[in-house]
Amino acid sequence: MFRSTRLFWIMLSTLLLVVIIAGCSAAAPAKSTSIGDRVAATYGSFDNLPLTEKDALAQGWIDVDPGQCVPNMGRHFIKMAGQQPGPLILLFNPQGKLIGVELESLTEQPAPPWERLEQGHPGMEFEHWTIHFWFSDPNEACVAVG
């Protein structure tokens, strides 16, 4: 029962996040680098997600591998939900700007749209399934602007 309840919340979170992202992208011009003035996750409540690393840290998000940027993904920040991390991962670029959101599951998920990371990645070295939602080009996730 726990597994099916968890799967239900993960799938509901995915659907709601897709709707939110679609709404944000529809309102922005095609060439805009802005994701708008807010990003909200809705899974039982409306939670505004931080748009900057500074705000994420102030709201209790944790940099899983401090200072390290995973190529084509960015810097990963989690927020604990009791003894476990929540299913949402915030992805920031080196300038501390939110560039995407990852939904993560330790339970096998269908591919596509989910991606299985058998060995995980730096800072999260364990098997898990992910689906990513990008606000900017992930190929530039670790590019420092200077």
N, C-alpha and C positions, 0 to 999 in steps of 0.2 A: 504494500500500500504506500509506503514511504517513497519508493522508487517511482510509482506512477504519479503521485502527487508532485514530486520534484520535477518530473518530466513535463507535467502539465504547466507548472509555473515557468519553466524554461521556455517552452514553446509559446506560451502567452507573452512572455517578455520579449521574445524574438518578434512576434507579430506586432506588438505595440511599438517596439523600437523602429521597425521598418516604417510604420505609419508616421511616426514622429519625424524620421529622417526624410521621408518623402515630402512631408509638409514643409520642412525647413528648406529643402532644395527647390521646391516649386516656387517659393517666395523670393529666392535669390536669383540675380542675373546669372547667365550661363558662365561668364568669366570671373565672377566674384570669388574672392578668397575667404569671404566671411561665411560662417555658418549661422549667422543671425545673432540675436542677443541672448539666446538660451537654448539648452538642450535638456529635455526632460525624459526621464524613464518612468513608465507607468506600469506598475505591477501591484495593484491594490491601492496605490497612492501615487500622487504626482511628485516625483523627486527631481528637483533641478540638479543637473550634473554640473560640476565646476568646469569652466572653460579654460582655466589656466592651472599650471602646476602649483602655483602659490595658493590658489583657492582650494585645490584638491587637498594639499597638506593641511590647510587650516580646517578642513571639514573631516579630517581623520582618514583620508586615503593614504595608502602606504606604497612607496616606490619599492617594487619587488627586487630590483637589482640596482641600487642607488648609483646614479650617474651613467649607467650603461644603456645604450640604445641598440635594440635588436634591428638589424637591417631589414628594410621593407615592412617594419611593424612599428617601431618607435619604442618609447619608454613606457613600461607597464606599471599601472597603479591599481591596487586592489583596495577594497573596503571589507572589513570583517563583518560577518553576519553570525554572531555568536562565536563558536570555536572554528568556523570554517570561513573561507573567503566567499563573498557574494558572487553571483554568476557574471556580473558586469566587470569588465576590465577597462579602464580608461587608458588611451594611448596618446602620449604627448611627444612632440618633437623636441630637439635640443633647446629651443627657445622657450619651452614651457607652455606651448599652445596646444590645445586639444585638437588632434588630427583624426581621431577615430575612436570607436568603441568595439570591444570584443565581447562576445557572449561565449561563455566557457561551460563545458560539461565534463564531468568525470565518467559519465555514463555514455556508452556508445550511442552515436546519433547517425541518422542517414546522410550519406554523401551522394551527390550534392544535396543541399548547399553546405553542409558541415564539412570541415577538414579535420582529418585525424592527424595529430602530431604524436607519433609513437614515442619519440624521445623527448618531447616537449621543446623548450627553447631556453636560453639563458634566463635565469631567475625563476623559471618554472619547469624544472627538469623532470617531468613525469608525463606519462601518457594522458592526453586529454583531447577533446573535440572542440573546435572553435568555429565561430562564424564572425566575420568582421564587417563593420559598417564604417566606411571611410568618408571623411569630410574634405580631404585633400589627397593628393597623389601619394600612395604608400611607398613608391620608389624613392621619394624624397624625405622619408620619415626621419632619417638620421643626418640629413644635410644641414650643416650649420650655416646660418646666414650671417654674414659679417661684413 
